[in-house]
């Protein structure tokens, strides 16, 4: 069984978008969630998800550390 990496996203403003991007030769959006301030989402990379895009002010926790995304402009 392979280990899958998880990330935790905590919205610091209303309307933070979390977008999953597909794996393969053509990267496409395949899933989108909208979080409001204080909401938390736990996401993981899978055989279908190669990247996760976060738009809006949020705290992102990964095995590699904690980082902040900036507010929407």
WOGIWO-V201333 format. One record per backbone hydrogen bond with DSSP energy under -0.5 kcal/mol. CO is the residue of the C=O (numbers start at 0). NH is the residue of the N-H. E is the energy in kcal/mol with one decimal. If there is no record, write none. Layout:
BEGIN
CO;NH;E
CO;NH;E
END
This chain:
BEGIN
4;44;-1.9
6;42;-2.8
7;60;-2.9
8;10;-0.5
8;40;-2.6
9;58;-2.5
10;37;-2.8
12;15;-0.6
15;34;-3.2
16;54;-2.7
17;32;-2.4
18;52;-3.1
19;29;-2.6
19;30;-1.1
20;49;-2.2
20;50;-1.2
24;26;-0.6
27;21;-3.1
30;19;-2.9
32;17;-2.7
34;14;-0.6
34;15;-2.4
35;38;-2.7
38;10;-2.4
40;8;-3.0
40;42;-0.6
42;6;-2.9
47;22;-1.2
47;49;-0.6
48;45;-0.8
50;20;-2.8
52;18;-3.1
53;55;-0.5
54;16;-2.7
55;57;-0.6
56;11;-2.9
56;12;-0.6
57;68;-2.7
58;9;-2.7
59;66;-2.6
60;7;-2.4
61;64;-1.3
64;61;-2.7
66;59;-3.1
68;57;-0.5
69;55;-0.6
END
